[in-house]
Amino acid sequence: MLYYNTNGCDNNFNNMKFQATLKNNYYSMKKIWFGFFEKKILIVICTLLLSLSSICANNPTFIASKMKALFTQILKDTYGEYSENELYKLFLTDYTKDRKGEVELTINVESLNEINDELFSDSVYYYFYPRLLFLDSYEDLYYSDVNKSQIINNSIYFFGKKDHTTSKFGIYLSNRYLNEIVIRNPNIKALNDIYNYSSAMGIVSYFMIADIVLTNFTDIENEVLKELTAVVFWKYLCDKKGISFYK
């Protein structure tokens, strides 16, 4: 009769079961921890994306690039498939033709209003454009409760005037905005000329901007000059569609 020693087999089998159990527990814990950290990572990513979206929505530089993109698209819809530089040249040439200041543009009002929703928040709007205050007298600057809270550095005051008709062919630009883009682009002659002109005159004439850009047209390669052109003529777009521009 033959006898087989099964104790070793039983021990090996038990060891295998134990190792399998450990392995299963390891993978179970791994899945639990991975799932936990995966959720945490997703929450962090979503939070960062929301924060970035909020920052971009209130970032004037980001808004300026969106204004430039839509302005360029409007020119493309109006003139057809030309290079960006050629589109700006066509528009500015048409605007200054016979000094009429009138160009028939194909404007998507929905897209215009979408950007206006972001542009017209105080922190963004007053970065590009100064606050306009219409007062009856000089004393109102100090004694009017209505205007006292609005007296800030980035303001232009009008006395005895009730409307914005003086800016039909131009726009008031913030000194801060112009100063910052000139500091970042000191060698762009057109930007320097526009800054000096705005500092001397206050209101920026559409005709003068068009003349300066066309005279120094090689500067249009600079993206900031395209953005400035869009910022300047944004009120022109709003006026053409009956959208109130001044806050």
PyMOL commands that set and color helices and strands:
alter all, ss='L'
color gray80, all
select helices_A, chain A and resi 7-57+60-79+84-99+109-119+122-128+140-143+145-148+165-167+175-184+189-201+206-215+217-221+223-240
alter helices_A, ss='H'
color red, helices_A
select strands_A, chain A and resi 131-135+155-159+170-172+203-205
alter strands_A, ss='S'
color yellow, strands_A
deselect
rebuild
show_as cartoon
